[in-house]
Amino acid sequence: MNIFALIPARGGSKRLPRKNLVDVAGAPLIAWTIDVARRGQFIDRVYVSTDDDEIARVSASYGADVIRRPAELADDDAQLESTVSHAFATWECIGRRCGAVVLLQPTSPCRGKECVDMACAILRTGRRSSVVAVTPDPGAYFVGAVDDDGTWAAAYDDRPKTQDIPIHRETGALWAFTRPIWEETGNRLGGNPAAIVLGSHEAIDVDGAWDIKNAGSELRSRNAPVPRLAEAR
């Protein structure tokens, strides 16, 4: 099974301009995801899908193949599914058969190579058709109901303990799926999905300036090797 990594990276970002190119611990944000994908044990090719010339140039310099995405698939309303569909169409046109996709958002620079390898290994068994990365949600939960005045009456004494609620949330760090399940459902989580649980340090999602500092601190604390340009490897 040929497995391709697909990294969607559009040029527009409202909250943090040029987010995908911002320096994080010594390398552009997107370089961390390219590096993890390139080191993946089962990844055959790494693609960055972008509408942006500079992102395309930087991505290529770190060893990714580039898919030029049309502007209408890279605006604020663009969905990940449209990016995946465009990638499959592109691969079909250039004669590259893809058996499965590992979809990696560049805003999760702290995920490890182990996450990518595990997702691929799960798909390769044939027992699961898709995989999602999740992380425990340690929030406090209340049991209650809406009163006649429209307020919510929280039953504080009856709230369940967090350890009794095995709730996890999607991290956005990884989705993986086979081509057959994509063709059948058009969904990145089709069929019988499996979940990979990441710790909160791996699940950091870069959305604003504070997240950049947080991710950089995490990467430096674990002495993560800074991604190098492809020709310097």
C-alpha positions as CSV (number, residue, x, y, z in Angstrom):
1,M,0.0,0.0,0.0
2,N,1.5,3.4,-1.0
3,I,0.9,5.9,1.7
4,F,1.2,9.6,1.0
5,A,1.4,12.3,3.6
6,L,-0.7,15.4,2.8
7,I,-0.1,18.7,4.5
8,P,-2.6,21.4,3.8
9,A,-1.1,24.9,4.1
10,R,-2.9,27.9,2.7
11,G,-1.4,31.3,2.6
12,G,-4.2,33.2,4.4
13,S,-4.3,33.4,8.2
14,K,-6.4,36.0,9.9
15,R,-5.3,35.7,13.6
16,L,-1.6,35.1,13.0
17,P,-0.6,36.4,9.5
18,R,1.7,34.0,7.5
19,K,1.3,31.5,10.3
20,N,2.7,28.5,8.4
21,L,6.0,30.3,7.9
22,V,6.5,31.8,11.4
23,D,9.7,30.7,13.1
24,V,9.2,28.0,15.8
25,A,12.2,26.9,17.7
26,G,14.5,27.6,14.8
27,A,12.5,26.5,11.8
28,P,9.3,27.6,9.9
29,L,6.2,26.1,11.5
30,I,5.4,24.0,8.5
31,A,9.0,22.5,8.4
32,W,8.3,20.5,11.7
33,T,5.4,18.7,10.0
34,I,7.3,18.1,6.8
35,D,10.2,16.7,8.8
36,V,8.0,14.3,10.8
37,A,6.3,13.1,7.7
38,R,9.6,12.5,5.8
39,R,10.9,10.5,8.7
40,G,7.7,8.3,8.8
41,Q,8.6,4.6,8.5
42,F,5.7,3.9,6.1
43,I,5.4,7.2,4.2
44,D,6.2,6.9,0.5
45,R,5.8,10.6,-0.4
46,V,5.2,13.9,1.4
47,Y,3.0,16.5,-0.3
48,V,2.2,20.1,0.7
49,S,-1.0,21.5,-0.8
50,T,-0.9,25.3,-1.0
51,D,-2.0,28.3,-2.9
52,D,0.9,30.3,-1.8
53,D,4.2,30.8,-3.6
54,E,6.4,31.3,-0.6
55,I,4.9,28.3,1.3
56,A,5.5,26.3,-1.9
57,R,9.2,27.4,-2.0
58,V,9.9,26.8,1.7
59,S,8.1,23.4,1.6
60,A,10.1,22.2,-1.4
61,S,13.3,23.4,0.3
62,Y,12.5,21.0,3.2
63,G,11.9,18.1,0.9
64,A,8.2,18.1,0.2
65,D,6.5,17.8,-3.1
66,V,4.1,20.6,-3.8
67,I,0.5,20.5,-5.0
68,R,-0.6,23.9,-6.2
69,R,-4.1,24.4,-4.9
70,P,-6.5,26.8,-6.6
71,A,-7.4,30.0,-4.7
72,E,-11.1,28.9,-4.4
73,L,-10.0,25.9,-2.4
74,A,-7.9,27.9,0.0
75,D,-10.2,30.7,1.3
76,D,-11.7,30.9,4.8
77,D,-14.5,28.6,3.9
78,A,-12.4,25.9,2.4
79,Q,-12.9,22.4,3.9
80,L,-10.2,19.8,4.3
81,E,-12.2,17.4,2.3
82,S,-11.9,19.7,-0.8
83,T,-8.2,19.7,-0.3
84,V,-8.0,15.9,-0.2
85,S,-10.2,15.6,-3.3
86,H,-8.0,18.0,-5.2
87,A,-4.9,16.0,-4.1
88,F,-6.4,12.7,-5.3
89,A,-7.3,14.3,-8.6
90,T,-3.7,15.6,-9.0
91,W,-2.1,12.3,-8.2
92,E,-4.4,10.6,-10.7
93,C,-3.3,13.1,-13.4
94,I,0.4,12.4,-12.8
95,G,-0.1,8.7,-12.5
96,R,0.8,8.2,-8.8
97,R,-1.4,5.6,-7.1
98,C,-2.2,6.4,-3.5
99,G,-3.5,3.6,-1.3
100,A,-3.9,5.7,1.9
101,V,-3.4,9.3,3.1
102,V,-2.0,10.6,6.3
103,L,-3.4,14.1,6.7
104,L,-1.2,16.3,8.9
105,Q,-2.0,19.9,9.7
106,P,1.1,22.1,10.0
107,T,-0.4,23.8,13.1
108,S,0.6,20.7,15.2
109,P,4.4,20.9,15.3
110,C,4.8,18.9,18.5
111,R,3.4,15.6,17.3
112,G,6.0,12.9,17.1
113,K,7.1,10.5,14.4
114,E,5.6,7.7,16.5
115,C,2.1,9.1,15.9
116,V,2.5,8.9,12.1
117,D,4.1,5.4,12.2
118,M,1.3,4.1,14.4
119,A,-1.4,5.5,12.2
120,C,0.2,3.9,9.1
121,A,0.7,0.6,10.9
122,I,-3.0,0.5,11.9
123,L,-4.1,1.0,8.3
124,R,-1.7,-1.6,7.0
125,T,-3.3,-4.3,9.1
126,G,-6.5,-3.9,7.1
127,R,-8.7,-4.0,10.2
128,R,-9.3,-0.3,10.4
129,S,-10.0,2.1,7.5
130,S,-9.3,5.4,9.2
131,V,-7.4,6.8,12.2
132,V,-7.7,10.1,14.2
133,A,-5.4,11.6,16.8
134,V,-7.2,12.6,20.0
135,T,-6.2,13.9,23.4
136,P,-8.0,13.6,26.8
137,D,-10.3,16.5,27.6
138,P,-9.8,17.3,31.3
139,G,-12.6,19.9,31.5
140,A,-15.1,20.1,34.4
141,Y,-18.5,18.9,33.4
142,F,-21.9,19.7,34.9
143,V,-25.3,18.1,34.8
144,G,-28.1,20.5,34.5
145,A,-31.1,21.9,32.6
146,V,-32.3,25.1,31.1
147,D,-34.8,27.0,33.4
148,D,-37.9,28.8,32.2
149,D,-36.0,32.1,32.3
150,G,-33.4,30.8,29.8
151,T,-30.6,30.3,32.3
152,W,-28.8,27.0,32.8
153,A,-29.2,25.5,36.3
154,A,-26.0,23.7,37.0
155,A,-26.2,20.9,39.5
156,Y,-22.8,21.4,41.0
157,D,-23.0,18.7,43.6
158,D,-24.0,16.1,41.1
159,R,-21.4,16.9,38.5
160,P,-19.4,13.8,37.5
161,K,-15.8,13.4,38.3
162,T,-13.5,14.0,35.3
163,Q,-11.9,10.5,35.8
164,D,-15.3,9.0,35.3
165,I,-15.8,10.7,31.9
166,P,-13.5,9.2,29.3
167,I,-13.9,12.1,26.9
168,H,-11.3,12.8,24.2
169,R,-11.3,15.5,21.6
170,E,-9.8,15.7,18.1
171,T,-6.4,17.4,18.1
172,G,-6.2,18.2,14.4
173,A,-2.7,16.7,14.5
174,L,-3.5,13.7,12.3
175,W,-6.2,11.9,10.3
176,A,-5.4,8.8,8.2
177,F,-7.6,6.9,5.9
178,T,-7.5,4.4,3.0
179,R,-8.3,5.3,-0.5
180,P,-11.3,2.9,-0.7
181,I,-13.0,4.4,2.4
182,W,-12.4,7.9,1.0
183,E,-14.0,6.9,-2.4
184,E,-16.9,5.3,-0.5
185,T,-17.6,8.1,2.0
186,G,-15.8,11.2,1.0
187,N,-14.9,11.6,4.6
188,R,-11.6,11.5,6.4
189,L,-13.1,9.5,9.2
190,G,-15.1,6.8,7.4
191,G,-15.7,3.2,8.1
192,N,-14.4,1.8,11.5
193,P,-12.0,4.5,12.8
194,A,-9.3,3.9,15.4
195,A,-8.0,6.6,17.7
196,I,-4.5,7.4,18.8
197,V,-4.2,9.2,22.1
198,L,-1.7,12.0,22.3
199,G,-0.5,13.8,25.4
200,S,-1.4,17.5,25.8
201,H,2.2,18.4,24.9
202,E,1.9,16.6,21.5
203,A,-1.5,18.1,20.9
204,I,-0.5,21.7,21.0
205,D,-2.3,23.5,18.2
206,V,-0.8,26.8,16.9
207,D,-3.5,29.4,16.4
208,G,-2.0,32.6,17.9
209,A,1.2,34.2,19.1
210,W,1.0,32.5,22.5
211,D,0.8,29.1,20.9
212,I,4.0,29.8,18.9
213,K,5.8,30.4,22.2
214,N,4.2,27.4,23.9
215,A,5.1,25.1,21.0
216,G,8.7,26.4,20.8
217,S,9.2,25.9,24.5
218,E,7.9,22.3,24.3
219,L,10.2,21.5,21.3
220,R,13.2,23.0,23.0
221,S,12.5,21.2,26.3
222,R,12.6,17.8,24.6
223,N,15.7,18.8,22.5
224,A,13.8,18.1,19.3
225,P,16.3,18.2,16.3
226,V,15.6,21.3,14.3
227,P,14.4,20.4,10.7
228,R,17.1,20.8,8.2
229,L,16.9,21.9,4.5
230,A,16.6,18.9,2.2
231,E,19.9,19.4,0.6
232,A,21.6,19.6,4.0
233,R,20.4,16.2,5.1
